[in-house]
Amino acid sequence: MPGFELIGVEERAAVNELFDDGGILYRYGFANERNERYRVLEFERAFAGYMGVEHALAVTSGTAALKVGLRALGVGPGDEVITQAFTFVATVEAIADVGAKPVVVNIDDTLNMDPVQLESAITEGTRAIIPVHMLGVAAEMDAVMEVANRYGVPVLEDTCEGLGALWNGKKLGTHGAASAFSFDFGKVITTGEGGMLTTNDEEIDKLAREYHDHGHENDPSVPRGRDGRRIFGFNYRMNEIQAAIGLAQLEKLDFIVETNRRHYRVLEAGLRDLPGLRFRRIPEACTPLCDALVFELPSEEAAGAFAQRMAEQGIGVKNLPDAMTWHFAGDWDHIFRHFGMSDAELRRVTRSSRERLSRCIAVPIMVKYTPEEVEEIVHTLREIATEVSEPISQR
Ligand SMILES: Cc1ncc(COP(=O)(O)O)c(C=O)c1O
């Protein structure tokens, strides 16, 4: 699953080397003291290269990447931004934090944004759409992009959980106007905390760069202290230690993704024939990240019993069902009430997503599993399925 499993000698060496080069931890300046090395810049270039995009801006978190991206798209108070009911709370927080109204649409059987519901949520006030590639799988992105393009609304992809996955053979996170990534401790590569905003649009990148750095225009012809500004910003700058670690982790990304996919294939093949267990639909155009295997049971009770038995057997779950309350917008009246939506209304509009998500189990896939461990998990999950199948069939 995440890069934290593989934090090791390479990351340690990268940090030691940073200190050997003068130990300058700030992304700008100090050219003489730092041996001309700028790790944040190097990480941005390497990440842009990996993604095949023009620009990558390193920031302090995935949440910051979303917020910086929204600001760069010109989203602000009075605007509406559409996202999906299944996401981490950060997506909705970022929308609310720029002063825009979050609008959530329900998910379909991909567990991501339903493109039909997306279209019906668009209004005159819609300024951005954020599809979220939850647990490494894309929404029906062609349909999402078709709706967005038809209404002329920019798409900011939330690829915080999707780095390494593909859509139509092209990296997920390269299909909208911009994309946000997270390197927090649970992600496929990690810098402890950290994030990246990518785009092919020069003006989006420029605005994002300025906003994430107090509005600094970073004009190379003047000293930083005399730099100009056209917008007000904030501080979401990544530091050099994070970037040094990020560079080492990025080297491991292909290996992590390949290993995930190998484990995933074994798990899926081993569970496919189980009655009462339906896999999450993965759109045909999507090559998933495969850091989790998600299936749906016939009822919430069955899913609860299944997860309980998994915990007893020492197998964890990822977000579903244990942390659903942090990943389901229908529970976030503490945010939506600021935008005039009552708790009852929020529950009503997100009901179908709640019903679907509460029947789901997400099994995390760890990079370091041995083939024997993967077989053992298949065996245990099959046993659990047999045990809970009786209560399921008695329903
Ligand atoms: C879908 C999604 N969006 C945004 C974020 C926020 O990223 P971060 O934790 O780096 O702020 C996360 C992190 O869990 C996430 O899963």
The ligand as a Tripos MOL2 file, in Angstrom:
@<TRIPOS>MOLECULE
LIG
   16    16     1     0     0
SMALL
NO_CHARGES

@<TRIPOS>ATOM
      1 C1         -9.2100   11.9820   -1.4650 C.3       1 LIG1
      2 C2         -8.3270   12.8330   -0.6110 C.ar      1 LIG1
      3 N1         -8.3110   14.1530   -0.8150 N.ar      1 LIG1
      4 C3         -7.5190   14.9630   -0.0850 C.ar      1 LIG1
      5 C4         -6.7210   14.4630    0.9180 C.ar      1 LIG1
      6 C5         -5.8940   15.3920    1.7310 C.3       1 LIG1
      7 O1         -4.5290   15.1250    1.6880 O.3       1 LIG1
      8 P1         -3.5860   15.5170    2.9250 P.3       1 LIG1
      9 O2         -3.7930   14.5380    4.0110 O.co2     1 LIG1
     10 O3         -2.2010   15.4340    2.3260 O.co2     1 LIG1
     11 O4         -3.9350   16.9080    3.3040 O.co2     1 LIG1
     12 C6         -6.7090   13.0950    1.1750 C.ar      1 LIG1
     13 C7         -5.8920   12.5260    2.2670 C.2       1 LIG1
     14 O5         -6.2700   11.6200    2.9730 O.2       1 LIG1
     15 C8         -7.5410   12.2500    0.4010 C.ar      1 LIG1
     16 O6         -7.5920   10.9370    0.6110 O.3       1 LIG1
@<TRIPOS>BOND
     1     1     2 1
     2     2     3 ar
     3     2    15 ar
     4     3     4 ar
     5     4     5 ar
     6     5     6 1
     7     5    12 ar
     8     6     7 1
     9     7     8 1
    10     8     9 2
    11     8    10 1
    12     8    11 1
    13    12    13 1
    14    12    15 ar
    15    13    14 2
    16    15    16 1
@<TRIPOS>SUBSTRUCTURE
     1 LIG1         1 GROUP 0 **** ****
